[in-house]
């Protein structure tokens, strides 16, 4: 199990424990200190989960994919203008993308 998954599980456990602590300390009487403590711990766990998710996200943003596609299209246009067969060129690129996605 990787460390990201362990952190997410720990945060989920902290959420459950924090909510139980908030409920128990509220039911036990007028203990604002305990309620605030459990609330702050739960809030910190939420911030940790957000930060870990943001930092470890490996998916590319669509803007970058669009920029790469535009650059590739410009290169195709240059090669076609130079005399290359567009259908064969696009077939070659499609095959290269399929080969790259398998590895």
C-alpha positions in Angstrom: 0.0 0.0 0.0 1.5 3.4 -0.9 1.9 6.3 1.5 -0.9 8.4 -0.2 -3.4 5.7 0.5 -2.3 5.4 4.1 -2.6 9.1 4.6 -6.1 9.1 3.1 -7.1 6.2 5.4 -5.7 8.0 8.4 -7.6 11.2 7.5 -10.8 9.2 7.1 -10.2 7.6 10.6 -9.5 11.1 12.0 -12.8 12.4 10.5 -14.8 9.5 12.1 -12.9 9.9 15.4 -13.2 13.6 15.4 -17.0 13.5 14.8 -17.4 11.0 17.5 -15.3 13.2 19.8 -17.4 16.2 19.0 -20.6 14.4 19.6 -19.4 12.7 22.8 -18.0 15.9 24.3 -21.1 17.8 23.4 -23.3 15.2 25.0 -21.1 15.0 28.1 -21.9 18.6 29.1 -20.6 22.1 28.6 -17.1 21.2 27.3 -16.4 23.8 24.7 -12.6 23.1 25.0 -13.1 19.4 24.0 -15.5 20.2 21.2 -13.2 22.8 19.7 -10.2 20.5 20.1 -11.9 17.7 18.2 -13.2 20.2 15.6 -9.7 21.6 15.0 -8.2 18.1 14.7 -10.9 17.2 12.1 -10.3 20.4 10.2 -6.5 19.8 10.1 -7.2 16.3 8.8 -9.3 17.8 6.0 -6.6 20.3 5.1 -4.0 17.5 5.0 -6.3 15.4 2.7 -6.7 18.4 0.4 -3.0 19.1 0.2 -2.1 15.4 -0.3 -4.7 15.1 -3.1 -3.5 18.3 -4.8 0.2 17.4 -4.6 0.0 13.8 -5.7 -2.5 14.3 -8.6 -0.8 12.8 -11.7 -3.4 13.6 -14.3 -2.6 16.4 -16.7 -4.8 19.4 -17.0 -6.9 19.6 -20.2 -5.2 22.9 -21.1 -1.8 21.1 -21.4 -3.4 18.4 -23.6 -5.0 21.0 -25.8 -1.6 22.8 -26.2 0.1 19.6 -27.1 -2.6 18.8 -29.6 -2.3 22.2 -31.3 1.5 21.8 -31.5 1.1 18.4 -33.1 -1.5 19.7 -35.5 0.9 22.5 -36.6 3.6 20.0 -37.2 1.3 17.8 -39.3 0.3 20.9 -41.3 4.0 21.7 -41.9 4.7 18.1 -43.1 1.7 18.1 -45.4 2.7 21.4 -46.8 6.1 19.9 -47.5 4.5 17.1 -49.6 3.7 14.3 -47.1 0.5 12.3 -47.5 -1.8 13.5 -44.7 -3.8 10.2 -44.4 -0.6 8.1 -44.0 0.8 10.7 -41.6 -2.3 10.6 -39.4 -2.3 6.8 -39.5 1.3 6.8 -38.3 0.5 9.1 -35.4 -2.5 7.1 -34.4 -0.4 3.9 -34.4 2.3 5.7 -32.4 -0.3 6.8 -29.8 -1.7 3.3 -29.5 1.8 1.9 -29.0 2.6 4.5 -26.4 -0.6 3.9 -24.4 0.2 0.2 -24.1 3.5 0.8 -22.4 
